[in-house]
Amino acid sequence: MNPKITSIQMFGIETPIIRAGDDIVQALEASLQDAGISPVDGDVFVLAESAVATAENRIVELASIKPGEKALSLGEKYGIDPREMELVLQECDELFGGVPGAALTITKGILSPNAGIDASNAPDGHVVLLPEDPRKSSETIRKRLEQRYSCKLGVIIGDSRTQPLRLGCTGLALGISGFVPVEDARGTFDIYGKPLRLTYKAAADNLVSAAELLMGEAGERVPCVLVRGAPIQMVDESPEMPTISMEGCMYFGNIIKSRKEDTEKEKQ
Amino acid sequence: MNPKITSIQMFGIETPIIRAGDDIVQALEASLQDAGISPVDGDVFVLAESAVATAENRIVELASIKPGEKALSLGEKYGIDPREMELVLQECDELFGGVPGAALTITKGILSPNAGIDASNAPDGHVVLLPEDPRKSSETIRKRLEQRYSCKLGVIIGDSRTQPLRLGCTGLALGISGFVPVEDARGTFDIYGKPLRLTYKAAADNLVSAAELLMGEAGERVPCVLVRGAPIQMVDESPEMPTISMEGCMYFGNIIKSRKEDTEKEKQ
């Protein structure tokens, strides 16, 4: 192969089922050894948030939750178990509407249907909340892996999300460490040498989507994908995931309006 | 490496600048040969829609366009060149609101800001429309590549798109051929053996997002990424990209409402 060719390799890292309280870094180390893979500088670990959250004991038994009045009424409105709805209200920063099965929330600063709470891959009668602080989790895991393998790594806590008017889930980074999650390409030029008007590359989200090709949503027991060779900018910190305002969002610009009208109606 | 490990390889295929009327398959064949890469069964070619559209002569000189009254008023409303706005109106199936710089449309059945019309990577004073029929283009390209390399391939015409409340572009498949674009995982089970409630995997969109790690948005001259080893389901046809209704969409469920109110207001 021509050495000028850019290429990326991805490895699905199978582990035993991660259970509450497990040490996810130890599990990864064992699986990497089994697989005969040694991390090198620039490798990025994409971790499924459900595995990280489970290891962090973020599992809740629904029978232990008493839904309040608001959870009862919103649960009925959106067709969500009122006990789960109670957890959604506790976990989210903001709730602003929804459709059957999905209440739209901002949780830990990120748009998350149902506050990211999920019954999939949780023990029967339980749900998994999002990791307490995905950015901090990714940093802790990165530092431990970097020390173990003596190299500079990236770590992403990844989730899946539907896209507007599309069927199917793609990837989304909840928290990252060790690289620049969104690349600003505004100072660069197109193939004709014209400056690009406005272009950011969602490197972290693209890495999660790439990883989901090997991870799957179901029981594949592949909670981690190692990505090698991605042309990203490594940094020794844990940048926040940049977001945009509702007003500036192509999709939500309109929703704001409908919300304003709702509020006005309530005032009448 | 343990042979049980699942892995994916991706290669960025650099080509000379694709110009109007070029044969994109010939350009790819030459670049693959230069790179020393021979496609094999199951390989997927992700092609940038701008390169495919350019080869298909979908370039329009803005000076040749006379904007109508509607284009003038909508152009002003959304801060878009009225000549480009005229093309947006001609190309889209439906336009339903927007924010400064982006009119939200459905074009060729797919949610496309500004009908997918783009001035980036177009000659000065010109814009590139979407390929006339992305699904058909992907099929034609696939059949020619399959014949040339005597193997079963997938082809995607990919575009980039922002996500709700996120900064940065990720990948989206406009048209595909040779594999199942969205995998239905509803009959499968989670790691605890419980049936998954509702889960589709957007394999095609994830492949485009993965490819964008090597493609970039700017002048990298990498209009194609070859993905090898992705665990997708190959088929000898060109399935439509499945979409969901506005009513069932987590994000647009609310927008519909605001549109209804707009319509009601206009009637008053």
Contacts between the chains, C-beta under 8 A, distances in Angstrom:
chain1	res1	chain2	res2	distance
A	1	B	11	7.9
A	1	B	35	6.6
A	1	B	36	4.9
A	1	B	37	6.6
A	2	B	34	6.4
A	2	B	35	4.6
A	2	B	36	5.2
A	4	B	14	7.6
A	4	B	35	7.8
A	5	B	11	5.6
A	5	B	12	6.6
A	5	B	13	7.9
A	5	B	14	7.7
A	5	B	35	4.9
A	5	B	36	8.0
A	5	B	37	7.4
A	6	B	11	7.4
A	6	B	12	4.0
A	6	B	214	5.3
A	6	B	222	7.2
A	7	B	9	6.4
A	7	B	10	6.1
A	7	B	11	4.9
A	7	B	12	6.9
A	7	B	214	7.7
A	8	B	9	7.3
A	8	B	10	4.5
A	8	B	210	7.7
A	8	B	213	6.1
A	8	B	214	6.3
A	9	B	7	6.4
A	9	B	8	7.3
A	9	B	9	5.4
A	9	B	10	7.8
A	10	B	7	6.2
A	10	B	8	4.5
A	10	B	9	7.8
A	10	B	10	7.8
A	11	B	1	8.0
A	11	B	5	5.6
A	11	B	6	7.4
A	11	B	7	4.9
A	12	B	5	6.6
A	12	B	6	4.0
A	12	B	7	6.9
A	13	B	5	7.9
A	14	B	4	7.5
A	14	B	5	7.7
A	17	B	191	5.2
A	34	B	2	6.4
A	35	B	1	6.7
A	35	B	2	4.6
A	35	B	4	7.8
A	35	B	5	4.9
A	36	B	1	4.9
A	36	B	2	5.3
A	36	B	5	8.0
A	37	B	1	6.6
A	37	B	5	7.3
A	97	B	253	7.2
A	97	B	254	4.9
A	98	B	250	7.0
A	98	B	253	7.0
A	99	B	247	7.6
A	99	B	248	6.5
A	99	B	249	7.1
A	99	B	250	5.5
A	99	B	253	3.9
A	101	B	198	7.4
A	102	B	250	4.7
A	104	B	250	6.4
A	104	B	251	7.6
A	104	B	254	7.7
A	106	B	165	7.8
A	110	B	165	7.8
A	111	B	164	5.7
A	111	B	165	4.6
A	111	B	166	7.6
A	113	B	250	5.8
A	119	B	194	7.9
A	119	B	197	7.3
A	120	B	190	4.9
A	120	B	194	7.6
A	120	B	196	5.7
A	120	B	197	7.0
A	120	B	199	7.3
A	121	B	190	4.6
A	121	B	191	5.1
A	121	B	192	6.9
A	122	B	190	7.9
A	122	B	192	7.3
A	123	B	192	5.9
A	124	B	192	6.7
A	124	B	194	6.5
A	161	B	163	7.7
A	162	B	249	7.9
A	162	B	250	6.1
A	163	B	161	7.7
A	163	B	163	6.7
A	163	B	172	7.4
A	163	B	202	7.2
A	163	B	205	7.0
A	164	B	111	5.7
A	164	B	164	6.4
A	164	B	249	6.1
A	164	B	251	4.5
A	164	B	252	6.0
A	165	B	106	7.8
A	165	B	110	7.8
A	165	B	111	4.5
A	165	B	243	5.5
A	165	B	244	6.0
A	165	B	246	6.9
A	165	B	249	5.4
A	165	B	251	7.9
A	165	B	252	6.3
A	166	B	111	7.6
A	166	B	172	7.6
A	166	B	202	6.5
A	166	B	205	6.8
A	166	B	241	7.8
A	166	B	243	6.3
A	166	B	244	6.8
A	167	B	182	5.1
A	167	B	200	5.3
A	167	B	202	7.2
A	167	B	242	4.3
A	167	B	243	6.4
A	167	B	244	5.2
A	168	B	181	8.0
A	168	B	182	4.2
A	168	B	183	7.5
A	168	B	200	4.1
A	168	B	201	5.7
A	168	B	202	3.0
A	168	B	203	7.5
A	168	B	205	6.7
A	168	B	242	7.5
A	169	B	199	6.9
A	169	B	200	6.5
A	169	B	201	6.1
A	169	B	202	5.9
A	170	B	170	6.9
A	170	B	202	4.9
A	170	B	205	5.2
A	170	B	206	5.6
A	170	B	209	6.5
A	171	B	206	6.8
A	171	B	209	6.9
A	172	B	163	7.5
A	172	B	166	7.7
A	182	B	167	5.1
A	182	B	168	4.2
A	183	B	168	7.5
A	185	B	216	7.2
A	185	B	217	5.6
A	185	B	218	5.2
A	188	B	218	4.2
A	188	B	219	6.9
A	189	B	218	6.4
A	189	B	219	5.3
A	190	B	120	4.9
A	190	B	121	4.6
A	190	B	122	7.9
A	190	B	218	6.1
A	190	B	219	5.2
A	191	B	17	5.2
A	191	B	121	5.1
A	191	B	219	4.4
A	191	B	221	6.1
A	192	B	121	7.0
A	192	B	122	7.3
A	192	B	123	5.8
A	192	B	124	6.7
A	192	B	219	7.9
A	193	B	219	7.4
A	194	B	119	7.9
A	194	B	120	7.6
A	194	B	124	6.5
A	196	B	120	5.7
A	196	B	217	6.9
A	196	B	218	5.6
A	197	B	119	7.3
A	197	B	120	7.0
A	198	B	101	7.5
A	199	B	120	7.3
A	199	B	169	6.9
A	199	B	217	4.5
A	199	B	218	6.8
A	200	B	167	5.3
A	200	B	168	4.1
A	200	B	169	6.5
A	201	B	168	5.7
A	201	B	169	6.1
A	201	B	212	7.0
A	201	B	216	6.8
A	201	B	217	5.9
A	202	B	163	7.2
A	202	B	166	6.5
A	202	B	167	7.2
A	202	B	168	3.0
A	202	B	169	5.9
A	202	B	170	4.9
A	203	B	168	7.5
A	203	B	213	6.9
A	205	B	163	7.0
A	205	B	166	6.8
A	205	B	168	6.7
A	205	B	170	5.2
A	205	B	209	7.1
A	206	B	170	5.7
A	206	B	171	6.8
A	206	B	209	4.4
A	206	B	210	6.7
A	206	B	212	5.3
A	206	B	213	5.3
A	207	B	213	6.8
A	209	B	170	6.5
A	209	B	171	7.0
A	209	B	205	7.1
A	209	B	206	4.4
A	209	B	209	3.5
A	209	B	210	6.3
A	210	B	8	7.7
A	210	B	206	6.7
A	210	B	209	6.3
A	210	B	210	3.4
A	210	B	213	6.5
A	212	B	201	7.0
A	212	B	206	5.3
A	213	B	8	6.1
A	213	B	203	6.9
A	213	B	206	5.3
A	213	B	207	6.9
A	213	B	210	6.5
A	213	B	230	5.2
A	213	B	231	7.0
A	213	B	232	7.8
A	214	B	6	5.3
A	214	B	7	7.7
A	214	B	8	6.3
A	214	B	231	7.1
A	216	B	185	7.3
A	216	B	201	6.9
A	217	B	185	5.5
A	217	B	196	6.9
A	217	B	199	4.5
A	217	B	201	5.9
A	218	B	185	5.2
A	218	B	188	4.2
A	218	B	189	6.4
A	218	B	190	6.1
A	218	B	196	5.7
A	218	B	199	6.7
A	219	B	188	6.8
A	219	B	189	5.3
A	219	B	190	5.2
A	219	B	191	4.5
A	219	B	192	7.9
A	219	B	193	7.5
A	221	B	191	6.1
A	222	B	6	7.2
A	230	B	213	5.2
A	231	B	213	7.0
A	231	B	214	7.1
A	232	B	213	7.8
A	241	B	166	7.8
A	242	B	167	4.3
A	242	B	168	7.5
A	243	B	165	5.5
A	243	B	166	6.3
A	243	B	167	6.3
A	244	B	165	6.0
A	244	B	166	6.8
A	244	B	167	5.2
A	246	B	165	6.9
A	247	B	99	7.6
A	248	B	99	6.5
A	249	B	99	7.1
A	249	B	162	7.8
A	249	B	164	6.1
A	249	B	165	5.4
A	250	B	98	7.0
A	250	B	99	5.5
A	250	B	102	4.7
A	250	B	104	6.4
A	250	B	113	5.8
A	250	B	162	6.0
A	251	B	104	7.6
A	251	B	164	4.5
A	251	B	165	7.9
A	251	B	251	5.4
A	251	B	252	7.6
A	251	B	255	7.6
A	252	B	164	6.0
A	252	B	165	6.2
A	252	B	251	7.6
A	253	B	97	7.2
A	253	B	98	7.1
A	253	B	99	3.9
A	254	B	97	4.9
A	254	B	104	7.7
A	254	B	254	7.7
A	254	B	255	4.6
A	254	B	258	5.2
A	254	B	259	7.7
A	255	B	251	7.6
A	255	B	254	4.6
A	255	B	255	6.0
A	255	B	258	7.0
A	257	B	258	5.1
A	258	B	254	5.2
A	258	B	255	7.0
A	258	B	257	5.1
A	258	B	258	3.5
A	258	B	261	7.1
A	259	B	254	7.7
A	261	B	258	7.0
A	261	B	261	6.1
